[in-house]
Amino acid sequence: MIYIIYFLAGLFIVLACAMLYAFYRGRDFGLFIMGVTYGTSGVLALALPHWWPLVAGFVLVWLLKLLGLEPEHELKGSDENK
């Protein structure tokens, strides 16, 4: 079980790095907050080998998405080629 926790914590840290890099490129504040949340829960799960920091981080990120901090998607259609 401890290896699964370490794997998921590492995955959360990689996800946090990707979100912070996307924040650096696009300056969307929601990505920064979600990246910090994922990173904090991943590091906390590594420091305390328990499952609850991962669940808490996942729930907090979903709450942030429900609050509207998820970045907007711009759909590019075929009308731009005309």
KEROBA-453773 format. One record per residue: x, y, z of N, C-alpha, C in turn. Coordinates in nm, 3 decimals, padded with zeros to 5 digits. Layout:
<node><n_X>X</n_X><n_Y>Y</n_Y><n_Z>Z</n_Z><ca_X>X</ca_X><ca_Y>Y</ca_Y><ca_Z>Z</ca_Z><c_X>X</c_X><c_Y>Y</c_Y><c_Z>Z</c_Z></node>
...
END
This chain:
<node><n_X>00.082</n_X><n_Y>-00.120</n_Y><n_Z>00.000</n_Z><ca_X>00.000</ca_X><ca_Y>00.000</ca_Y><ca_Z>00.000</ca_Z><c_X>00.086</c_X><c_Y>00.126</c_Y><c_Z>00.000</c_Z></node>
<node><n_X>00.201</n_X><n_Y>00.118</n_Y><n_Z>00.065</n_Z><ca_X>00.287</ca_X><ca_Y>00.236</ca_Y><ca_Z>00.074</ca_Z><c_X>00.341</c_X><c_Y>00.275</c_Y><c_Z>-00.064</c_Z></node>
<node><n_X>00.364</n_X><n_Y>00.177</n_Y><n_Z>-00.150</n_Z><ca_X>00.415</ca_X><ca_Y>00.206</ca_Y><ca_Z>-00.284</ca_Z><c_X>00.310</c_X><c_Y>00.276</c_Y><c_Z>-00.369</c_Z></node>
<node><n_X>00.184</n_X><n_Y>00.244</n_Y><n_Z>-00.347</n_Z><ca_X>00.076</ca_X><ca_Y>00.312</ca_Y><ca_Z>-00.419</ca_Z><c_X>00.067</c_X><c_Y>00.457</c_Y><c_Z>-00.375</c_Z></node>
<node><n_X>00.083</n_X><n_Y>00.480</n_Y><n_Z>-00.246</n_Z><ca_X>00.080</ca_X><ca_Y>00.617</ca_Y><ca_Z>-00.194</ca_Z><c_X>00.197</c_X><c_Y>00.696</c_Y><c_Z>-00.251</c_Z></node>
<node><n_X>00.315</n_X><n_Y>00.638</n_Y><n_Z>-00.254</n_Z><ca_X>00.431</ca_X><ca_Y>00.707</ca_Y><ca_Z>-00.311</ca_Z><c_X>00.412</c_X><c_Y>00.735</c_Y><c_Z>-00.459</c_Z></node>
<node><n_X>00.356</n_X><n_Y>00.640</n_Y><n_Z>-00.532</n_Z><ca_X>00.333</ca_X><ca_Y>00.659</ca_Y><ca_Z>-00.675</ca_Z><c_X>00.233</c_X><c_Y>00.773</c_Y><c_Z>-00.698</c_Z></node>
<node><n_X>00.123</n_X><n_Y>00.773</n_Y><n_Z>-00.625</n_Z><ca_X>00.023</ca_X><ca_Y>00.877</ca_Y><ca_Z>-00.643</ca_Z><c_X>00.075</c_X><c_Y>01.013</c_Y><c_Z>-00.596</c_Z></node>
<node><n_X>00.155</n_X><n_Y>01.015</n_Y><n_Z>-00.492</n_Z><ca_X>00.215</ca_X><ca_Y>01.141</ca_Y><ca_Z>-00.447</ca_Z><c_X>00.309</c_X><c_Y>01.196</c_Y><c_Z>-00.554</c_Z></node>
<node><n_X>00.387</n_X><n_Y>01.109</n_Y><n_Z>-00.614</n_Z><ca_X>00.474</ca_X><ca_Y>01.153</ca_Y><ca_Z>-00.724</ca_Z><c_X>00.395</c_X><c_Y>01.203</c_Y><c_Z>-00.843</c_Z></node>
<node><n_X>00.284</n_X><n_Y>01.137</n_Y><n_Z>-00.871</n_Z><ca_X>00.196</ca_X><ca_Y>01.180</ca_Y><ca_Z>-00.980</ca_Z><c_X>00.137</c_X><c_Y>01.318</c_Y><c_Z>-00.950</c_Z></node>
<node><n_X>00.098</n_X><n_Y>01.341</n_Y><n_Z>-00.827</n_Z><ca_X>00.045</ca_X><ca_Y>01.472</ca_Y><ca_Z>-00.788</ca_Z><c_X>00.152</c_X><c_Y>01.580</c_Y><c_Z>-00.801</c_Z></node>
<node><n_X>00.275</n_X><n_Y>01.547</n_Y><n_Z>-00.767</n_Z><ca_X>00.383</ca_X><ca_Y>01.646</ca_Y><ca_Z>-00.778</ca_Z><c_X>00.413</c_X><c_Y>01.678</c_Y><c_Z>-00.925</c_Z></node>
<node><n_X>00.412</n_X><n_Y>01.577</n_Y><n_Z>-01.010</n_Z><ca_X>00.432</ca_X><ca_Y>01.600</ca_Y><ca_Z>-01.153</ca_Z><c_X>00.317</c_X><c_Y>01.684</c_Y><c_Z>-01.210</c_Z></node>
<node><n_X>00.195</n_X><n_Y>01.654</n_Y><n_Z>-01.168</n_Z><ca_X>00.079</ca_X><ca_Y>01.731</ca_Y><ca_Z>-01.211</ca_Z><c_X>00.089</c_X><c_Y>01.876</c_Y><c_Z>-01.164</c_Z></node>
<node><n_X>00.139</n_X><n_Y>01.895</n_Y><n_Z>-01.044</n_Z><ca_X>00.158</ca_X><ca_Y>02.031</ca_Y><ca_Z>-00.991</ca_Z><c_X>00.262</c_X><c_Y>02.107</c_Y><c_Z>-01.073</c_Z></node>
<node><n_X>00.370</n_X><n_Y>02.040</n_Y><n_Z>-01.110</n_Z><ca_X>00.472</ca_X><ca_Y>02.105</ca_Y><ca_Z>-01.193</ca_Z><c_X>00.416</c_X><c_Y>02.144</c_Y><c_Z>-01.330</c_Z></node>
<node><n_X>00.335</n_X><n_Y>02.057</n_Y><n_Z>-01.388</n_Z><ca_X>00.274</ca_X><ca_Y>02.087</ca_Y><ca_Z>-01.518</ca_Z><c_X>00.178</c_X><c_Y>02.205</c_Y><c_Z>-01.506</c_Z></node>
<node><n_X>00.099</n_X><n_Y>02.209</n_Y><n_Z>-01.398</n_Z><ca_X>00.006</ca_X><ca_Y>02.320</ca_Y><ca_Z>-01.381</ca_Z><c_X>00.078</c_X><c_Y>02.451</c_Y><c_Z>-01.354</c_Z></node>
<node><n_X>00.185</n_X><n_Y>02.446</n_Y><n_Z>-01.278</n_Z><ca_X>00.261</ca_X><ca_Y>02.569</ca_Y><ca_Z>-01.253</ca_Z><c_X>00.331</c_X><c_Y>02.617</c_Y><c_Z>-01.379</c_Z></node>
<node><n_X>00.376</n_X><n_Y>02.526</n_Y><n_Z>-01.463</n_Z><ca_X>00.434</ca_X><ca_Y>02.566</ca_Y><ca_Z>-01.591</ca_Z><c_X>00.327</c_X><c_Y>02.628</c_Y><c_Z>-01.683</c_Z></node>
<node><n_X>00.207</n_X><n_Y>02.570</n_Y><n_Z>-01.683</n_Z><ca_X>00.097</ca_X><ca_Y>02.627</ca_Y><ca_Z>-01.762</ca_Z><c_X>00.059</c_X><c_Y>02.764</c_Y><c_Z>-01.707</c_Z></node>
<node><n_X>00.065</n_X><n_Y>02.783</n_Y><n_Z>-01.577</n_Z><ca_X>00.040</ca_X><ca_Y>02.914</ca_Y><ca_Z>-01.519</ca_Z><c_X>00.146</c_X><c_Y>03.014</c_Y><c_Z>-01.565</c_Z></node>
<node><n_X>00.270</n_X><n_Y>02.971</n_Y><n_Z>-01.569</n_Z><ca_X>00.379</ca_X><ca_Y>03.057</ca_Y><ca_Z>-01.615</ca_Z><c_X>00.357</c_X><c_Y>03.100</c_Y><c_Z>-01.760</c_Z></node>
<node><n_X>00.305</n_X><n_Y>03.009</n_Y><n_Z>-01.841</n_Z><ca_X>00.283</ca_X><ca_Y>03.040</ca_Y><ca_Z>-01.982</ca_Z><c_X>00.156</c_X><c_Y>03.122</c_Y><c_Z>-02.006</c_Z></node>
<node><n_X>00.050</n_X><n_Y>03.099</n_Y><n_Z>-01.927</n_Z><ca_X>-00.077</ca_X><ca_Y>03.161</ca_Y><ca_Z>-01.957</ca_Z><c_X>-00.129</c_X><c_Y>03.260</c_Y><c_Z>-01.855</c_Z></node>
<node><n_X>-00.068</n_X><n_Y>03.266</n_Y><n_Z>-01.737</n_Z><ca_X>-00.106</ca_X><ca_Y>03.358</ca_Y><ca_Z>-01.630</ca_Z><c_X>-00.253</c_X><c_Y>03.345</c_Y><c_Z>-01.588</c_Z></node>
<node><n_X>-00.301</n_X><n_Y>03.222</n_Y><n_Z>-01.573</n_Z><ca_X>-00.435</ca_X><ca_Y>03.198</ca_Y><ca_Z>-01.521</ca_Z><c_X>-00.421</c_X><c_Y>03.162</c_Y><c_Z>-01.373</c_Z></node>
<node><n_X>-00.481</n_X><n_Y>03.244</n_Y><n_Z>-01.288</n_Z><ca_X>-00.463</ca_X><ca_Y>03.230</ca_Y><ca_Z>-01.143</ca_Z><c_X>-00.517</c_X><c_Y>03.098</c_Y><c_Z>-01.090</c_Z></node>
<node><n_X>-00.621</n_X><n_Y>03.044</n_Y><n_Z>-01.153</n_Z><ca_X>-00.676</ca_X><ca_Y>02.916</ca_Y><ca_Z>-01.110</ca_Z><c_X>-00.577</c_X><c_Y>02.802</c_Y><c_Z>-01.123</c_Z></node>
<node><n_X>-00.497</n_X><n_Y>02.804</n_Y><n_Z>-01.229</n_Z><ca_X>-00.394</ca_X><ca_Y>02.701</ca_Y><ca_Z>-01.245</ca_Z><c_X>-00.289</c_X><c_Y>02.709</c_Y><c_Z>-01.135</c_Z></node>
<node><n_X>-00.257</n_X><n_Y>02.831</n_Y><n_Z>-01.094</n_Z><ca_X>-00.160</ca_X><ca_Y>02.846</ca_Y><ca_Z>-00.986</ca_Z><c_X>-00.212</c_X><c_Y>02.787</c_Y><c_Z>-00.856</c_Z></node>
<node><n_X>-00.336</n_X><n_Y>02.819</n_Y><n_Z>-00.820</n_Z><ca_X>-00.394</ca_X><ca_Y>02.768</ca_Y><ca_Z>-00.695</ca_Z><c_X>-00.409</c_X><c_Y>02.616</c_Y><c_Z>-00.700</c_Z></node>
<node><n_X>-00.456</n_X><n_Y>02.563</n_Y><n_Z>-00.813</n_Z><ca_X>-00.471</ca_X><ca_Y>02.417</ca_Y><ca_Z>-00.823</ca_Z><c_X>-00.336</c_X><c_Y>02.347</c_Y><c_Z>-00.823</c_Z></node>
<node><n_X>-00.235</n_X><n_Y>02.406</n_Y><n_Z>-00.887</n_Z><ca_X>-00.102</ca_X><ca_Y>02.347</ca_Y><ca_Z>-00.886</ca_Z><c_X>-00.041</c_X><c_Y>02.344</c_Y><c_Z>-00.748</c_Z></node>
<node><n_X>-00.058</n_X><n_Y>02.453</n_Y><n_Z>-00.674</n_Z><ca_X>-00.006</ca_X><ca_Y>02.457</ca_Y><ca_Z>-00.537</ca_Z><c_X>-00.079</c_X><c_Y>02.356</c_Y><c_Z>-00.449</c_Z></node>
<node><n_X>-00.210</n_X><n_Y>02.340</n_Y><n_Z>-00.472</n_Z><ca_X>-00.286</ca_X><ca_Y>02.243</ca_Y><ca_Z>-00.393</ca_Z><c_X>-00.240</c_X><c_Y>02.100</c_Y><c_Z>-00.421</c_Z></node>
<node><n_X>-00.225</n_X><n_Y>02.066</n_Y><n_Z>-00.549</n_Z><ca_X>-00.176</ca_X><ca_Y>01.933</ca_Y><ca_Z>-00.583</ca_Z><c_X>-00.035</c_X><c_Y>01.910</c_Y><c_Z>-00.528</c_Z></node>
<node><n_X>00.052</n_X><n_Y>02.009</n_Y><n_Z>-00.542</n_Z><ca_X>00.189</ca_X><ca_Y>01.994</ca_Y><ca_Z>-00.493</ca_Z><c_X>00.197</c_X><c_Y>01.978</c_Y><c_Z>-00.343</c_Z></node>
<node><n_X>00.119</n_X><n_Y>02.057</n_Y><n_Z>-00.272</n_Z><ca_X>00.119</ca_X><ca_Y>02.048</ca_Y><ca_Z>-00.126</ca_Z><c_X>00.068</c_X><c_Y>01.913</c_Y><c_Z>-00.079</c_Z></node>
<node><n_X>-00.039</n_X><n_Y>01.865</n_Y><n_Z>-00.141</n_Z><ca_X>-00.091</ca_X><ca_Y>01.735</ca_Y><ca_Z>-00.098</ca_Z><c_X>00.004</c_X><c_Y>01.622</c_Y><c_Z>-00.136</c_Z></node>
<node><n_X>00.073</n_X><n_Y>01.634</n_Y><n_Z>-00.247</n_Z><ca_X>00.171</ca_X><ca_Y>01.532</ca_Y><ca_Z>-00.284</ca_Z><c_X>00.290</c_X><c_Y>01.528</c_Y><c_Z>-00.189</c_Z></node>
<node><n_X>00.342</n_X><n_Y>01.645</n_Y><n_Z>-00.154</n_Z><ca_X>00.455</ca_X><ca_Y>01.651</ca_Y><ca_Z>-00.061</ca_Z><c_X>00.413</c_X><c_Y>01.605</c_Y><c_Z>00.078</c_Z></node>
<node><n_X>00.293</n_X><n_Y>01.642</n_Y><n_Z>00.118</n_Z><ca_X>00.243</ca_X><ca_Y>01.598</ca_Y><ca_Z>00.249</ca_Z><c_X>00.225</c_X><c_Y>01.446</c_Y><c_Z>00.253</c_Z></node>
<node><n_X>00.180</n_X><n_Y>01.388</n_Y><n_Z>00.140</n_Z><ca_X>00.165</ca_X><ca_Y>01.242</ca_Y><ca_Z>00.136</ca_Z><c_X>00.300</c_X><c_Y>01.172</c_Y><c_Z>00.138</c_Z></node>
<node><n_X>00.404</n_X><n_Y>01.236</n_Y><n_Z>00.083</n_Z><ca_X>00.538</ca_X><ca_Y>01.177</ca_Y><ca_Z>00.092</ca_Z><c_X>00.594</c_X><c_Y>01.189</c_Y><c_Z>00.233</c_Z></node>
<node><n_X>00.569</n_X><n_Y>01.303</n_Y><n_Z>00.298</n_Z><ca_X>00.623</ca_X><ca_Y>01.323</ca_Y><ca_Z>00.432</ca_Z><c_X>00.551</c_X><c_Y>01.235</c_Y><c_Z>00.535</c_Z></node>
<node><n_X>00.419</n_X><n_Y>01.228</n_Y><n_Z>00.523</n_Z><ca_X>00.340</ca_X><ca_Y>01.141</ca_Y><ca_Z>00.610</ca_Z><c_X>00.284</c_X><c_Y>01.031</c_Y><c_Z>00.522</c_Z></node>
<node><n_X>00.337</n_X><n_Y>00.913</n_Y><n_Z>00.526</n_Z><ca_X>00.289</ca_X><ca_Y>00.809</ca_Y><ca_Z>00.433</ca_Z><c_X>00.146</c_X><c_Y>00.763</c_Y><c_Z>00.466</c_Z></node>
<node><n_X>00.053</n_X><n_Y>00.851</n_Y><n_Z>00.439</n_Z><ca_X>-00.088</ca_X><ca_Y>00.821</ca_Y><ca_Z>00.458</ca_Z><c_X>-00.163</c_X><c_Y>00.855</c_Y><c_Z>00.331</c_Z></node>
<node><n_X>-00.285</n_X><n_Y>00.806</n_Y><n_Z>00.318</n_Z><ca_X>-00.364</ca_X><ca_Y>00.829</ca_Y><ca_Z>00.199</ca_Z><c_X>-00.446</c_X><c_Y>00.956</c_Y><c_Z>00.207</c_Z></node>
<node><n_X>-00.474</n_X><n_Y>01.008</n_Y><n_Z>00.325</n_Z><ca_X>-00.566</ca_X><ca_Y>01.120</ca_Y><ca_Z>00.339</ca_Z><c_X>-00.518</c_X><c_Y>01.250</c_Y><c_Z>00.276</c_Z></node>
<node><n_X>-00.386</n_X><n_Y>01.282</n_Y><n_Z>00.269</n_Z><ca_X>-00.349</ca_X><ca_Y>01.406</ca_Y><ca_Z>00.200</ca_Z><c_X>-00.383</c_X><c_Y>01.403</c_Y><c_Z>00.050</c_Z></node>
<node><n_X>-00.375</n_X><n_Y>01.285</n_Y><n_Z>-00.010</n_Z><ca_X>-00.408</ca_X><ca_Y>01.274</ca_Y><ca_Z>-00.152</ca_Z><c_X>-00.557</c_X><c_Y>01.295</c_Y><c_Z>-00.175</c_Z></node>
<node><n_X>-00.638</n_X><n_Y>01.237</n_Y><n_Z>-00.090</n_Z><ca_X>-00.783</ca_X><ca_Y>01.254</ca_Y><ca_Z>-00.103</ca_Z><c_X>-00.822</c_X><c_Y>01.399</c_Y><c_Z>-00.075</c_Z></node>
<node><n_X>-00.761</n_X><n_Y>01.458</n_Y><n_Z>00.027</n_Z><ca_X>-00.792</ca_X><ca_Y>01.597</ca_Y><ca_Z>00.060</ca_Z><c_X>-00.752</c_X><c_Y>01.691</c_Y><c_Z>-00.053</c_Z></node>
<node><n_X>-00.635</n_X><n_Y>01.669</n_Y><n_Z>-00.112</n_Z><ca_X>-00.592</ca_X><ca_Y>01.752</ca_Y><ca_Z>-00.225</ca_Z><c_X>-00.683</c_X><c_Y>01.737</c_Y><c_Z>-00.345</c_Z></node>
<node><n_X>-00.724</n_X><n_Y>01.614</n_Y><n_Z>-00.374</n_Z><ca_X>-00.813</ca_X><ca_Y>01.590</ca_Y><ca_Z>-00.487</ca_Z><c_X>-00.948</c_X><c_Y>01.659</c_Y><c_Z>-00.466</c_Z></node>
<node><n_X>-01.001</n_X><n_Y>01.649</n_Y><n_Z>-00.344</n_Z><ca_X>-01.130</ca_X><ca_Y>01.712</ca_Y><ca_Z>-00.314</ca_Z><c_X>-01.118</c_X><c_Y>01.864</c_Y><c_Z>-00.319</c_Z></node>
<node><n_X>-01.010</n_X><n_Y>01.919</n_Y><n_Z>-00.268</n_Z><ca_X>-00.991</ca_X><ca_Y>02.064</ca_Y><ca_Z>-00.272</ca_Z><c_X>-00.980</c_X><c_Y>02.116</c_Y><c_Z>-00.415</c_Z></node>
<node><n_X>-00.911</n_X><n_Y>02.042</n_Y><n_Z>-00.501</n_Z><ca_X>-00.901</ca_X><ca_Y>02.085</ca_Y><ca_Z>-00.641</ca_Z><c_X>-01.037</c_X><c_Y>02.080</c_Y><c_Z>-00.709</c_Z></node>
<node><n_X>-01.116</n_X><n_Y>01.978</n_Y><n_Z>-00.679</n_Z><ca_X>-01.250</ca_X><ca_Y>01.972</ca_Y><ca_Z>-00.738</ca_Z><c_X>-01.337</c_X><c_Y>02.085</c_Y><c_Z>-00.685</c_Z></node>
<node><n_X>-01.321</n_X><n_Y>02.124</n_Y><n_Z>-00.560</n_Z><ca_X>-01.394</ca_X><ca_Y>02.239</ca_Y><ca_Z>-00.508</ca_Z><c_X>-01.352</c_X><c_Y>02.368</c_Y><c_Z>-00.578</c_Z></node>
<node><n_X>-01.223</n_X><n_Y>02.381</n_Y><n_Z>-00.607</n_Z><ca_X>-01.176</ca_X><ca_Y>02.497</ca_Y><ca_Z>-00.681</ca_Z><c_X>-01.233</c_X><c_Y>02.499</c_Y><c_Z>-00.823</c_Z></node>
<node><n_X>-01.245</n_X><n_Y>02.381</n_Y><n_Z>-00.884</n_Z><ca_X>-01.306</ca_X><ca_Y>02.375</ca_Y><ca_Z>-01.017</ca_Z><c_X>-01.453</c_X><c_Y>02.414</c_Y><c_Z>-01.012</c_Z></node>
<node><n_X>-01.522</n_X><n_Y>02.370</n_Y><n_Z>-00.907</n_Z><ca_X>-01.663</ca_X><ca_Y>02.407</ca_Y><ca_Z>-00.893</ca_Z><c_X>-01.681</c_X><c_Y>02.556</c_Y><c_Z>-00.867</c_Z></node>
<node><n_X>-01.581</n_X><n_Y>02.619</n_Y><n_Z>-00.806</n_Z><ca_X>-01.588</ca_X><ca_Y>02.763</ca_Y><ca_Z>-00.782</ca_Z><c_X>-01.558</c_X><c_Y>02.844</c_Y><c_Z>-00.908</c_Z></node>
<node><n_X>-01.514</n_X><n_Y>02.778</n_Y><n_Z>-01.014</n_Z><ca_X>-01.491</ca_X><ca_Y>02.847</ca_Y><ca_Z>-01.140</ca_Z><c_X>-01.348</c_X><c_Y>02.887</c_Y><c_Z>-01.166</c_Z></node>
<node><n_X>-01.253</n_X><n_Y>02.829</n_Y><n_Z>-01.096</n_Z><ca_X>-01.113</ca_X><ca_Y>02.865</ca_Y><ca_Z>-01.118</ca_Z><c_X>-01.045</c_X><c_Y>02.782</c_Y><c_Z>-01.227</c_Z></node>
<node><n_X>-01.120</n_X><n_Y>02.696</n_Y><n_Z>-01.292</n_Z><ca_X>-01.064</ca_X><ca_Y>02.618</ca_Y><ca_Z>-01.402</ca_Z><c_X>-01.046</c_X><c_Y>02.710</c_Y><c_Z>-01.523</c_Z></node>
<node><n_X>-00.936</n_X><n_Y>02.696</n_Y><n_Z>-01.596</n_Z><ca_X>-00.915</ca_X><ca_Y>02.786</ca_Y><ca_Z>-01.711</ca_Z><c_X>-01.017</c_X><c_Y>02.761</c_Y><c_Z>-01.821</c_Z></node>
<node><n_X>-01.048</n_X><n_Y>02.868</n_Y><n_Z>-01.894</n_Z><ca_X>-01.143</ca_X><ca_Y>02.858</ca_Y><ca_Z>-02.004</ca_Z><c_X>-01.075</c_X><c_Y>02.795</c_Y><c_Z>-02.125</c_Z></node>
<node><n_X>-01.153</n_X><n_Y>02.719</n_Y><n_Z>-02.200</n_Z><ca_X>-01.103</ca_X><ca_Y>02.653</ca_Y><ca_Z>-02.321</ca_Z><c_X>-01.150</c_X><c_Y>02.731</c_Y><c_Z>-02.441</c_Z></node>
<node><n_X>-01.058</n_X><n_Y>02.760</n_Y><n_Z>-02.533</n_Z><ca_X>-01.095</ca_X><ca_Y>02.824</ca_Y><ca_Z>-02.657</ca_Z><c_X>-01.098</c_X><c_Y>02.720</c_Y><c_Z>-02.766</c_Z></node>
<node><n_X>-01.216</n_X><n_Y>02.693</n_Y><n_Z>-02.819</n_Z><ca_X>-01.231</ca_X><ca_Y>02.595</ca_Y><ca_Z>-02.924</ca_Z><c_X>-01.203</c_X><c_Y>02.662</c_Y><c_Z>-03.059</c_Z></node>
<node><n_X>-01.114</n_X><n_Y>02.602</n_Y><n_Z>-03.136</n_Z><ca_X>-01.082</ca_X><ca_Y>02.653</ca_Y><ca_Z>-03.267</ca_Z><c_X>-01.153</c_X><c_Y>02.567</c_Y><c_Z>-03.371</c_Z></node>
<node><n_X>-01.243</n_X><n_Y>02.628</n_Y><n_Z>-03.441</n_Z><ca_X>-01.320</ca_X><ca_Y>02.556</ca_Y><ca_Z>-03.541</ca_Z><c_X>-01.256</c_X><c_Y>02.566</c_Y><c_Z>-03.678</c_Z></node>
<node><n_X>-01.325</n_X><n_Y>02.512</n_Y><n_Z>-03.775</n_Z><ca_X>-01.274</ca_X><ca_Y>02.515</ca_Y><ca_Z>-03.912</ca_Z><c_X>-01.301</c_X><c_Y>02.649</c_Y><c_Z>-03.979</c_Z></node>
<node><n_X>-01.372</n_X><n_Y>02.742</n_Y><n_Z>-03.911</n_Z><ca_X>-01.404</ca_X><ca_Y>02.872</ca_Y><ca_Z>-03.968</ca_Z><c_X>-01.282</c_X><c_Y>02.963</c_Y><c_Z>-03.975</c_Z></node>
<node><n_X>-01.178</n_X><n_Y>02.934</n_Y><n_Z>-03.900</n_Z><ca_X>-01.059</ca_X><ca_Y>03.017</ca_Y><ca_Z>-03.901</ca_Z><c_X>-00.976</c_X><c_Y>03.001</c_Y><c_Z>-04.028</c_Z></node>
<node><n_X>-00.992</n_X><n_Y>02.889</n_Y><n_Z>-04.096</n_Z><ca_X>-00.915</ca_X><ca_Y>02.863</ca_Y><ca_Z>-04.216</ca_Z><c_X>-00.969</c_X><c_Y>02.936</c_Y><c_Z>-04.338</c_Z></node>
<node><n_X>-01.086</n_X><n_Y>02.994</n_Y><n_Z>-04.328</n_Z><ca_X>-01.147</ca_X><ca_Y>03.060</ca_Y><ca_Z>-04.443</ca_Z><c_X>-01.097</c_X><c_Y>03.200</c_Y><c_Z>-04.459</c_Z></node>
END
